[in-house]
Amino acid sequence: MSEPDILKGKLRLPVFGSPLFIISNPDLVLAQCKAGIVGSFPALNARPVSQLDEWLDQITSELESYNRANPDAPAAPFAVNQIVHRSNQRLEEDMALCEKYKVPVVITSLGAREDVNQAVKGWGGISLHDVINQKFAHKAIEKGATGLICVAAGAGGHAGALSPFGFIAETRSWFDGPILCSGSISTGGGVLAAQAMGADYAYIGSAFIATEEARAEEAYKQAIVESSAEDIVYSNLFTGVHGNYLKKSIIDAGLDPDNLPESDPSKMDFGSGGGSKAKAWKDIWGSGQGIGSVQKIRPAAEYIAQLSAEYDAAKARLCG
Ligand SMILES: Cc1cc2nc3c(=O)[nH]c(=O)nc-3n(C[C@H](O)[C@H](O)[C@H](O)COP(=O)(O)O)c2cc1C
């Protein structure tokens, strides 16, 4: 187990709630942290930039007062996701705000940058970079990331194509720092399986869409509850990068999920609907394959308590 000091003894379950574009907000992050897992959100969810200042102020002060009131069961630290891509014109301003609030964990996606990793280390935080293959994993560590998020096949949003069994084992063979396993995890047994494979933490996204705190429309939450692995479509049409989406939203946008055209990766655009009029993330709903076990919309804390009970039961069953 490779546990950074900043997380040591602070998590009740080895889980991160992953950042979800549009959907993650302070309510969800606070519920996740108070329930003992790392909560996170993409900086770009706070618009304009001044709202990021407000959100960070709210999250840090609320967690501080929660920890004062609950010294025996303090909240887990939180994380901010930065899209390190040339299209993100807010990166410098958003990083300055992360420095102002000394954000404990920064999750970087779509580009690894040495200066970003150095800056996070400078204020005492850690940086975790999400990757879909070994080439990007090596690059991220060379550029100074503290740890790796291995985004395997079946993950919601931009997903890889590798099986987690191969991906985690190969990564662990050369990297002894923190590894997070991402893709289709939605049960406590899945969390334990990620650890058994060699990861330190499970990284869970789609299952949190069906929580009361998530900033998603009711029909999206309901579609997560009603859908299963077979209702997930892998396509690069909507953003230029391959990702997993709910079939229902593709049909509702007037498209045939079984005959989607390929997109041109040189025209990568994270907000448009590629060749269609539907907007990715807003109309075309991201989701991973693990949602078959999501049975109802409920408070995040209730879902995390279930994960915890399942994790303990799986451990007891396998380890005695
Ligand atoms: C709707 C949606 C939005 C996402 N937005 C982001 C994002 O803004 N930044 C990011 O790094 N990852 C994003 N992801 C990917 C997740 O962080 C994570 O890798 C994924 O949800 C894990 O797989 P799972 O959904 O099967 O649990 C998104 C995923 C979904 C489903």
Ligand as a Chemical Component Dictionary entry (heavy atoms), coordinates in Angstrom:
data_LIG
# 
_chem_comp.id                   LIG 
_chem_comp.type                 NON-POLYMER 
_chem_comp.pdbx_formal_charge   0 
_chem_comp.three_letter_code    LIG 
# 
loop_
_chem_comp_atom.comp_id 
_chem_comp_atom.atom_id 
_chem_comp_atom.alt_atom_id 
_chem_comp_atom.type_symbol 
_chem_comp_atom.charge 
_chem_comp_atom.model_Cartn_x 
_chem_comp_atom.model_Cartn_y 
_chem_comp_atom.model_Cartn_z 
_chem_comp_atom.pdbx_ordinal 
LIG C1  C1  C 0 -20.428 12.420 -16.605 1  
LIG C2  C2  C 0 -18.965 12.294 -16.409 2  
LIG C3  C3  C 0 -18.169 13.423 -16.405 3  
LIG C4  C4  C 0 -16.774 13.325 -16.204 4  
LIG N1  N1  N 0 -16.034 14.460 -16.158 5  
LIG C5  C5  C 0 -14.711 14.383 -15.873 6  
LIG C6  C6  C 0 -13.932 15.567 -15.734 7  
LIG O1  O1  O 0 -14.413 16.696 -15.862 8  
LIG N2  N2  N 0 -12.612 15.422 -15.455 9  
LIG C7  C7  C 0 -12.031 14.191 -15.298 10 
LIG O2  O2  O 0 -10.833 14.126 -15.026 11 
LIG N3  N3  N 0 -12.748 13.061 -15.420 12 
LIG C8  C8  C 0 -14.067 13.135 -15.699 13 
LIG N4  N4  N 0 -14.812 11.980 -15.796 14 
LIG C9  C9  C 0 -14.152 10.669 -15.614 15 
LIG C10 C10 C 0 -14.150 10.287 -14.143 16 
LIG O3  O3  O 0 -13.366 11.166 -13.423 17 
LIG C11 C11 C 0 -13.689 8.829  -13.897 18 
LIG O4  O4  O 0 -12.527 8.498  -14.607 19 
LIG C12 C12 C 0 -14.764 7.840  -14.251 20 
LIG O5  O5  O 0 -16.024 8.331  -13.880 21 
LIG C13 C13 C 0 -14.545 6.509  -13.554 22 
LIG O6  O6  O 0 -15.333 5.496  -14.112 23 
LIG P1  P1  P 0 -16.824 5.163  -13.598 24 
LIG O7  O7  O 0 -17.664 6.304  -14.052 25 
LIG O8  O8  O 0 -17.133 3.898  -14.345 26 
LIG O9  O9  O 0 -16.791 5.021  -12.132 27 
LIG C14 C14 C 0 -16.184 12.051 -16.007 28 
LIG C15 C15 C 0 -17.014 10.907 -15.999 29 
LIG C16 C16 C 0 -18.379 11.019 -16.180 30 
LIG C17 C17 C 0 -19.238 9.799  -16.121 31 
# 
loop_
_chem_comp_bond.comp_id 
_chem_comp_bond.atom_id_1 
_chem_comp_bond.atom_id_2 
_chem_comp_bond.value_order 
_chem_comp_bond.pdbx_ordinal 
LIG C1  C2  SING 1  
LIG C2  C3  SING 2  
LIG C2  C16 DOUB 3  
LIG C3  C4  DOUB 4  
LIG C4  N1  SING 5  
LIG C4  C14 SING 6  
LIG N1  C5  DOUB 7  
LIG C5  C6  SING 8  
LIG C5  C8  SING 9  
LIG C6  O1  DOUB 10 
LIG C6  N2  SING 11 
LIG N2  C7  SING 12 
LIG C7  O2  DOUB 13 
LIG C7  N3  SING 14 
LIG N3  C8  DOUB 15 
LIG C8  N4  SING 16 
LIG N4  C9  SING 17 
LIG N4  C14 SING 18 
LIG C9  C10 SING 19 
LIG C10 O3  SING 20 
LIG C10 C11 SING 21 
LIG C11 O4  SING 22 
LIG C11 C12 SING 23 
LIG C12 O5  SING 24 
LIG C12 C13 SING 25 
LIG C13 O6  SING 26 
LIG O6  P1  SING 27 
LIG P1  O7  DOUB 28 
LIG P1  O8  SING 29 
LIG P1  O9  SING 30 
LIG C14 C15 DOUB 31 
LIG C15 C16 SING 32 
LIG C16 C17 SING 33 
# 
